[in-house]
Amino acid sequence: MAVRRKPGMDPTGKIGHVVNYERNGELCQRILPDKSKHKDAKSPKQMAQRQRLSVTVLFTQYIADLIRLTYASQRKGRGTAGNAISSHILREGLTGEYPNITIDCEKIMISRGELEAPKWATVKIVEDGYLFEWDTALKDKERLDDLMLAVKYSRSTGITEGDVLDVKRKDGKFLSDEIQTSGDPDCDWWIGFCNKERTMCCDSVYVRWESAGEAARHQALLLNERQEKALTHKQTEVENETSVDDATDELQGQLKPMPIVSMDELFDPDVILQEIIALRKQQGINQTKFGEMIGKSRSQISKIESGTQKLTLTMFYKILKALNVEMRYNLSTVMDV
């Protein structure tokens, strides 16, 4: 609303689309644009830049906390780690033309730093989840205790998630069923390592797995293999079955001292681990909950199931108790009778 400050003076303020104001002692007028006719018209270059920024922001916003660690060394002046990785993505990490601009995963570095990076890394679908493996050959052996960091990018949603894991570089592999449960197979991954104090990182290594169709085919092959093993095992049990009477007659006068056998002789570790994983999944128990049931962390459960950490007899009985499983074993398979 316009205001007349003194009698005889022109009013100042807004009247319709006209604004009266005083500048250096003189009355000035300015006409505002008609908002009903105003449109946010942008050139093709401006629209492309908008999409580039939108894709970059979506990629980084869900891993902002991790980026503060992985790009801390790339900060310049008053800039932040987020500014550093955004500049990197805008310069090198995008592909395609508007309106189909997307992330170029093979060119993006999720972490940067002075620590030694693994020379290679792979990920593959196994029966019980996703198995990550990496090179452990290092010049500096003190870096074997560095912690693994992993980032997953979903091409279908454009969303990224990641964290520092309780997995050491010297382990050489990491089995996770959390990733398989929470997302689609058409994803991209990066892994890297940071020191225990989480103050230094290495350059990340990009890893990509197969498409959804290939993943489904791979899972079907694994299921068939498992069914064939189960059938063979059942047939072997039937062939080895003998009645108590037959066994008693057979052993009369032929008993020998029971041999001392190790756990490895009694049990095939690979078969036992596969059965544990299958039973856990049948009961709808993930690695985190299973660890709580037997007093272990999720990363320790992952190491046990992947064979990285040796399964002791005590831990084996704890697992059987947690899964409510009764153990039976045919000693004739290990005794020379």
C-alpha positions as CSV (number, residue, x, y, z in Angstrom):
1,M,0.0,0.0,0.0
2,A,1.3,3.5,-0.9
3,V,1.9,6.0,1.9
4,R,1.8,9.8,1.6
5,R,4.4,11.0,4.2
6,K,3.5,14.7,4.1
7,P,0.8,16.8,2.5
8,G,1.7,17.8,-1.1
9,M,4.2,15.0,-1.4
10,D,3.9,12.1,-3.9
11,P,3.1,8.8,-2.2
12,T,5.7,6.0,-1.9
13,G,4.8,2.3,-1.9
14,K,3.0,-0.1,-4.1
15,I,-0.1,0.7,-6.0
16,G,-1.2,-2.3,-8.2
17,H,1.9,-3.2,-10.4
18,V,3.5,0.2,-9.8
19,V,6.0,0.8,-7.0
20,N,6.9,4.4,-6.0
21,Y,10.0,4.9,-4.0
22,E,12.5,7.7,-3.2
23,R,16.1,7.5,-4.2
24,N,18.6,10.2,-3.6
25,G,15.8,12.7,-2.9
26,E,14.0,11.9,-6.1
27,L,10.8,10.0,-6.6
28,C,11.2,6.9,-8.7
29,Q,8.7,4.4,-10.1
30,R,9.1,0.7,-11.0
31,I,6.6,-1.5,-12.7
32,L,6.4,-5.1,-11.5
33,P,6.0,-8.0,-14.0
34,D,2.6,-9.5,-14.4
35,K,2.9,-12.8,-12.5
36,S,-0.1,-14.3,-14.3
37,K,1.9,-14.1,-17.6
38,H,5.3,-14.9,-16.1
39,K,6.8,-18.3,-16.8
40,D,10.0,-19.9,-15.6
41,A,11.3,-20.4,-19.1
42,K,14.7,-22.1,-19.2
43,S,17.1,-22.8,-22.1
44,P,18.1,-26.4,-22.9
45,K,21.5,-25.8,-21.3
46,Q,19.8,-24.5,-18.1
47,M,17.5,-27.5,-18.0
48,A,20.4,-29.9,-18.5
49,Q,22.3,-28.2,-15.7
50,R,19.3,-28.6,-13.4
51,Q,19.2,-32.3,-14.0
52,R,22.9,-32.7,-13.5
53,L,22.6,-31.0,-10.1
54,S,19.5,-33.0,-9.2
55,V,21.2,-36.4,-10.0
56,T,24.3,-35.4,-8.0
57,V,22.3,-34.3,-5.0
58,L,20.2,-37.5,-5.0
59,F,23.4,-39.6,-5.2
60,T,25.1,-37.9,-2.3
61,Q,22.4,-37.0,0.2
62,Y,21.9,-40.4,1.8
63,I,25.7,-41.0,2.4
64,A,26.5,-37.5,3.6
65,D,27.9,-38.7,6.9
66,L,30.2,-41.2,5.2
67,I,31.4,-38.6,2.7
68,R,32.6,-36.4,5.6
69,L,35.1,-39.2,6.2
70,T,35.9,-40.4,2.7
71,Y,36.4,-36.9,1.2
72,A,37.9,-35.2,4.2
73,S,41.3,-35.0,2.5
74,Q,39.7,-33.3,-0.6
75,R,38.3,-30.3,1.1
76,K,39.6,-26.9,-0.2
77,G,39.5,-23.7,1.8
78,R,36.1,-23.3,3.4
79,G,34.6,-25.9,1.2
80,T,33.1,-29.1,2.7
81,A,33.7,-32.8,1.8
82,G,30.2,-32.7,0.2
83,N,31.3,-29.8,-2.1
84,A,34.4,-31.8,-3.1
85,I,32.6,-35.0,-4.1
86,S,29.8,-33.0,-5.8
87,S,32.4,-31.2,-7.9
88,H,34.0,-34.5,-8.8
89,I,30.7,-36.0,-9.9
90,L,29.7,-32.9,-12.0
91,R,33.1,-32.9,-13.7
92,E,33.7,-36.6,-14.2
93,G,30.8,-38.8,-12.9
94,L,27.8,-38.1,-15.2
95,T,26.9,-39.5,-18.6
96,G,24.1,-39.0,-21.1
97,E,22.2,-36.0,-22.5
98,Y,19.2,-34.2,-21.1
99,P,16.7,-35.5,-20.1
100,N,18.6,-38.8,-19.7
101,I,21.5,-37.8,-17.6
102,T,22.7,-40.5,-15.2
103,I,25.6,-41.5,-12.9
104,D,28.6,-42.9,-14.6
105,C,29.5,-45.4,-11.9
106,E,32.8,-46.6,-13.3
107,K,34.2,-43.0,-13.2
108,I,33.1,-42.1,-9.6
109,M,35.4,-42.3,-6.6
110,I,33.4,-42.8,-3.4
111,S,36.5,-42.3,-1.3
112,R,39.9,-40.7,-1.8
113,G,43.0,-40.8,0.4
114,E,46.6,-41.8,0.8
115,L,46.1,-45.3,2.2
116,E,47.0,-48.2,-0.1
117,A,43.9,-49.4,-2.2
118,P,43.2,-53.0,-3.0
119,K,44.3,-53.9,-6.6
120,W,41.0,-55.7,-7.3
121,A,37.6,-56.5,-5.8
122,T,34.8,-58.7,-6.8
123,V,31.2,-59.5,-5.6
124,K,29.1,-62.5,-6.5
125,I,25.8,-64.0,-5.5
126,V,26.1,-67.1,-3.4
127,E,23.4,-69.2,-1.8
128,D,23.3,-67.2,1.4
129,G,23.8,-63.7,0.2
130,Y,26.4,-61.5,-1.5
131,L,30.0,-62.4,-1.2
132,F,32.6,-59.6,-1.5
133,E,36.3,-60.5,-2.0
134,W,39.3,-58.3,-2.4
135,D,43.1,-58.2,-2.7
136,T,44.9,-58.4,0.6
137,A,48.5,-58.1,-0.7
138,L,49.9,-54.9,0.8
139,K,53.3,-53.2,1.0
140,D,52.4,-51.9,4.5
141,K,51.4,-54.9,6.6
142,E,50.2,-52.6,9.4
143,R,47.2,-51.7,7.2
144,L,45.8,-55.2,7.4
145,D,43.6,-54.1,10.3
146,D,42.0,-51.2,8.3
147,L,38.2,-51.3,8.3
148,M,36.1,-51.9,5.2
149,L,33.7,-49.3,3.9
150,A,31.0,-50.2,1.3
151,V,28.6,-48.2,-0.8
152,K,25.7,-49.5,-2.8
153,Y,23.9,-47.6,-5.6
154,S,20.5,-48.7,-6.9
155,R,20.1,-47.8,-10.6
156,S,16.3,-48.1,-10.4
157,T,15.8,-45.6,-7.6
158,G,19.0,-43.5,-7.9
159,I,19.5,-43.8,-4.1
160,T,22.9,-44.6,-2.5
161,E,23.5,-46.2,0.9
162,G,26.8,-47.1,2.6
163,D,28.7,-47.3,5.9
164,V,32.0,-48.4,7.6
165,L,31.7,-52.1,8.5
166,D,33.2,-54.1,11.3
167,V,35.2,-56.1,8.7
168,K,39.0,-55.9,8.5
169,R,41.1,-55.7,5.3
170,K,43.0,-58.9,6.2
171,D,39.8,-60.9,6.1
172,G,39.8,-60.8,2.3
173,K,36.1,-61.4,2.0
174,F,32.8,-60.5,3.5
175,L,29.4,-62.3,3.3
176,S,26.3,-60.2,3.6
177,D,22.6,-61.2,3.4
178,E,21.4,-57.8,4.5
179,I,22.2,-56.3,1.0
180,Q,20.4,-59.1,-0.8
181,T,17.3,-58.7,1.5
182,S,17.0,-54.9,1.2
183,G,17.5,-54.2,-2.5
184,D,17.3,-55.2,-6.2
185,P,20.2,-57.1,-7.9
186,D,20.7,-54.3,-10.5
187,C,23.1,-52.4,-8.3
188,D,26.6,-51.0,-8.3
189,W,29.1,-51.2,-5.4
190,W,32.3,-49.5,-4.3
191,I,34.5,-50.7,-1.5
192,G,37.4,-49.1,0.2
193,F,39.2,-49.0,3.6
194,C,39.9,-46.5,6.4
195,N,42.1,-46.7,9.4
196,K,40.6,-47.7,12.8
197,E,40.6,-44.1,13.9
198,R,38.5,-43.2,10.8
199,T,40.8,-40.3,9.9
200,M,42.3,-41.6,6.7
201,C,41.0,-43.6,3.6
202,C,42.2,-45.2,0.5
203,D,40.8,-44.6,-3.0
204,S,37.7,-46.6,-3.6
205,V,37.4,-49.6,-5.9
206,Y,34.3,-49.9,-8.2
207,V,32.6,-53.3,-8.3
208,R,29.5,-54.2,-10.4
209,W,27.4,-57.3,-10.4
210,E,25.2,-58.9,-13.0
211,S,21.7,-57.7,-14.1
212,A,18.5,-58.8,-12.4
213,G,17.9,-61.6,-15.0
214,E,21.4,-63.0,-14.7
215,A,21.1,-62.9,-10.9
216,A,17.8,-64.8,-11.0
217,R,19.4,-67.4,-13.3
218,H,22.3,-67.8,-11.0
219,Q,20.1,-68.2,-7.9
220,A,18.1,-71.0,-9.8
221,L,21.3,-72.9,-10.5
222,L,22.4,-72.7,-6.9
223,L,19.0,-73.9,-5.8
224,N,19.2,-76.9,-8.2
225,E,22.7,-77.7,-6.9
226,R,21.5,-77.6,-3.3
227,Q,18.5,-79.9,-4.1
228,E,20.8,-82.4,-5.9
229,K,23.2,-82.5,-2.9
230,A,20.3,-83.0,-0.5
231,L,19.0,-85.9,-2.6
232,T,22.4,-87.6,-2.8
233,H,22.8,-87.2,1.0
234,K,19.4,-88.8,1.6
235,Q,20.2,-91.8,-0.7
236,T,23.5,-92.3,1.1
237,E,21.7,-92.4,4.5
238,V,19.2,-95.0,3.2
239,E,22.0,-97.2,1.9
240,N,23.8,-97.0,5.2
241,E,20.7,-97.9,7.3
242,T,20.9,-101.2,9.2
243,S,18.6,-102.5,11.9
244,V,19.7,-102.8,15.5
245,D,19.6,-106.6,15.4
246,D,21.7,-106.8,12.3
247,A,24.2,-104.4,13.7
248,T,24.4,-106.4,17.0
249,D,24.9,-109.7,15.1
250,E,27.5,-108.1,12.9
251,L,29.5,-106.7,15.8
252,Q,29.5,-109.8,17.9
253,G,33.2,-110.6,18.6
254,Q,34.3,-107.9,16.2
255,L,34.3,-104.8,18.4
256,K,37.3,-102.7,18.2
257,P,38.4,-99.8,20.4
258,M,36.7,-96.5,19.4
259,P,39.1,-94.3,17.6
260,I,39.7,-90.7,18.6
261,V,38.5,-88.5,15.9
262,S,38.7,-84.7,15.4
263,M,35.7,-82.4,14.6
264,D,37.0,-82.0,11.0
265,E,36.8,-85.8,10.6
266,L,33.3,-86.0,12.0
267,F,31.9,-83.1,10.1
268,D,32.4,-81.6,6.7
269,P,32.7,-77.8,7.5
270,D,31.3,-76.7,4.2
271,V,28.2,-79.0,4.5
272,I,27.7,-77.9,8.1
273,L,27.9,-74.2,7.3
274,Q,25.4,-74.6,4.4
275,E,23.0,-76.4,6.6
276,I,23.3,-73.7,9.3
277,I,22.6,-70.9,6.8
278,A,19.7,-72.8,5.3
279,L,18.1,-73.5,8.8
280,R,18.6,-69.8,9.8
281,K,16.9,-68.5,6.7
282,Q,14.1,-71.1,6.9
283,Q,13.3,-69.6,10.4
284,G,13.4,-66.1,9.0
285,I,16.4,-65.1,11.1
286,N,18.9,-62.5,9.7
287,Q,22.5,-62.3,10.6
288,T,22.0,-59.5,13.1
289,K,19.3,-61.3,15.1
290,F,21.2,-64.6,14.9
291,G,24.3,-62.9,16.4
292,E,22.2,-61.6,19.3
293,M,20.9,-65.2,19.9
294,I,24.4,-66.7,20.3
295,G,26.3,-63.7,21.7
296,K,28.1,-62.7,18.5
297,S,28.1,-59.5,16.3
298,R,26.6,-59.6,12.7
299,S,30.1,-59.3,11.2
300,Q,31.3,-62.4,13.3
301,I,28.3,-64.4,12.0
302,S,29.2,-63.3,8.5
303,K,32.8,-64.6,9.0
304,I,31.6,-67.9,10.5
305,E,29.1,-68.5,7.6
306,S,31.7,-67.6,4.9
307,G,34.3,-69.8,6.5
308,T,36.7,-67.0,7.4
309,Q,36.3,-67.6,11.1
310,K,36.7,-71.2,12.3
311,L,33.6,-72.8,13.8
312,T,34.5,-74.2,17.2
313,L,32.7,-77.1,18.8
314,T,31.3,-74.9,21.6
315,M,30.0,-72.4,19.1
316,F,28.5,-75.2,17.0
317,Y,26.5,-76.4,20.0
318,K,25.3,-72.8,20.7
319,I,24.1,-72.6,17.1
320,L,22.2,-75.9,17.3
321,K,20.5,-74.8,20.5
322,A,19.6,-71.4,19.0
323,L,18.1,-73.0,16.0
324,N,16.4,-75.7,18.1
325,V,18.1,-78.5,16.2
326,E,19.0,-82.0,17.6
327,M,22.3,-83.4,16.3
328,R,22.5,-87.0,15.3
329,Y,25.5,-88.7,13.6
330,N,26.2,-92.1,12.2
331,L,29.5,-93.1,13.8
332,S,29.9,-96.0,11.3
333,T,31.0,-93.5,8.8
334,V,34.2,-92.7,10.8
335,M,34.8,-95.9,12.7
336,D,36.5,-98.9,11.2
337,V,34.2,-101.7,12.5
